[in-house]
């Protein structure tokens, strides 16, 4: 007696796993196992994101505490704060903001001067880690907008430094810092760098004995210090190895090879569903569709229908034809959704265009996948 051939089907999701054991004639077993999603209950964020954000906060606080410890040591060396007790700087009759403004016009006492420098190094202002995040990160964009508006106020109203603006402008009378998701009171770190230089310049002119160049350089280093972003070999060490080729590093998501792999994976999973049967794309249809995302910015299901000459009674299995809540009207076309976008390929094309090489060098390089892959790796790891 021979054992009948059977098929095991798995439906693996983020909160359940379904399994079915089938023969050609019978269902041998059905099973579903459910479990909690690896997400927060309220926001739906990844648990790893929660841990990562908490880790980043701990790291930021630890580094700030280390900077302030080094600053207190510098105060002790230069005679500003001989006992190294920070309480000496806190028990002052006026705020550090007021002292930062007054320091432009009168000589500050040692403890007042220490309070100003401590305040500057503790609250260093905004500085972006990446240029690209200003376009994609809403929070960073709002902060940069607040920086620019405050810069305009300083220039128009004649304020010499950020400290003078915050201490004397009516806009800052109620509060000095951002609150409740508002970023109107944001200052750029380069503005604070300018204020530090201005304060040292004015205090020297006013006769403050604790303004030597060595102290200024030490405080400036603490104000502007930041760890360099990983690059080159350091960044490559963080990249894991391929599951199937343990001797090879995983390729970047922005690589032309990964984009083509993702496209072919979607094409292999795509089926055309008719009134009676469902069929996958033929080899020729796949090859035809594989060229389209690299010829246009985005490939929609509607464009694929036109290219493949599909009849009106046929549909794509990967396209949702349910009307969305935001576009519940009759004019909405579900096939206008994007099937695939070769985002990083077209980013390189635009870079060539900006360099006026689109009609010359790009025509050749666009067909050289090895070169495009090397360009992407150099951009990411350099």
Secondary structure by P-SEA (a helix, b strand, c coil): ccccbbbbbbbccccbbbbbbbccccccccbbbbbbccccccccccaaaaaaaaaaaaaaaaaaaaaaaaaaaaaaaacccccccccccccccccaaaaaaacccccccaaaaaaaaaaaaaccccccccaaaaaccaaaaaaaaaaaaaaaaaaaaccccaaaaaacccccccccccccccccccccaaaaaaaaaaaaaaaaaaccccccaaaaaaaaaaaacccccccaaaaaaabbbbcccccccccccccaaaaaaaaaaaaaabbbbcccccccccaaaaaaaaacccccccccaaaaaaaacccccccccccccccccccccccccccccccccaaaaaaaaaaaaaacccccaaaaaaacaaaaaaaaaaaacc
